Amino acid sequence: MPLANKFYRTYKFRGKARRHEPCAVVRDRQNSIIACGCLRKLTDSQLLVGVAVAPDYQGKGVARRLLAFMQEAFDDQTFTFPYHELMPFYESLGFAEVSLEGLPSAITDRFLTYQKQGRDIAIQRYVGPR
């Protein structure tokens, strides 16, 4: 966790790894963390959070590799809140946009809080590989 949080701080990403949350990282040849993502447990669901890639490695398939590794922990109660421009990327990994209707309250509440903060996000649920 401390190394993941150091990664987030170094690149000024919003993410934060919490104790007891499953997190995955990708390292470069020098063993430095170049990408990170975590699964946050929320009552009866989980939220994919903190997916970030170091600027020098963006657009090179690193996030896809990270999420492919994490995918074994995804189920139909796994959600993510991507920025709108990232929706096609997440859709290519098995996520689909959903409406708030009928979602777990922990997911709905968190999503609405982020929207009120002005984040241009959508809500997607993991439906499996396409």
ChimeraX attribute file (.defattr): number of C-alpha atoms within 10 A of each C-alpha:
attribute: neighborCount
match mode: 1-to-1
recipient: residues
	/A:1	15
	/A:2	11
	/A:3	13
	/A:4	23
	/A:5	17
	/A:6	14
	/A:7	23
	/A:8	24
	/A:9	13
	/A:10	10
	/A:11	13
	/A:12	10
	/A:13	15
	/A:14	12
	/A:15	18
	/A:16	20
	/A:17	22
	/A:18	15
	/A:19	9
	/A:20	10
	/A:21	12
	/A:22	16
	/A:23	20
	/A:24	18
	/A:25	24
	/A:26	17
	/A:27	12
	/A:28	10
	/A:29	6
	/A:30	6
	/A:31	8
	/A:32	12
	/A:33	19
	/A:34	22
	/A:35	25
	/A:36	28
	/A:37	24
	/A:38	24
	/A:39	25
	/A:40	20
	/A:41	15
	/A:42	15
	/A:43	10
	/A:44	11
	/A:45	18
	/A:46	22
	/A:47	21
	/A:48	22
	/A:49	20
	/A:50	22
	/A:51	23
	/A:52	22
	/A:53	25
	/A:54	18
	/A:55	10
	/A:56	8
	/A:57	13
	/A:58	13
	/A:59	10
	/A:60	10
	/A:61	10
	/A:62	20
	/A:63	23
	/A:64	15
	/A:65	14
	/A:66	19
	/A:67	21
	/A:68	11
	/A:69	13
	/A:70	18
	/A:71	16
	/A:72	8
	/A:73	11
	/A:74	19
	/A:75	14
	/A:76	12
	/A:77	16
	/A:78	23
	/A:79	26
	/A:80	25
	/A:81	24
	/A:82	21
	/A:83	12
	/A:84	12
	/A:85	11
	/A:86	12
	/A:87	20
	/A:88	13
	/A:89	13
	/A:90	20
	/A:91	18
	/A:92	13
	/A:93	18
	/A:94	16
	/A:95	23
	/A:96	18
	/A:97	19
	/A:98	14
	/A:99	11
	/A:100	16
	/A:101	8
	/A:102	8
	/A:103	15
	/A:104	14
	/A:105	15
	/A:106	15
	/A:107	23
	/A:108	15
	/A:109	13
	/A:110	13
	/A:111	19
	/A:112	13
	/A:113	12
	/A:114	13
	/A:115	14
	/A:116	9
	/A:117	9
	/A:118	8
	/A:119	15
	/A:120	13
	/A:121	18
	/A:122	19
	/A:123	20
	/A:124	22
	/A:125	25
	/A:126	22
	/A:127	18
	/A:128	15
	/A:129	10
	/A:130	8
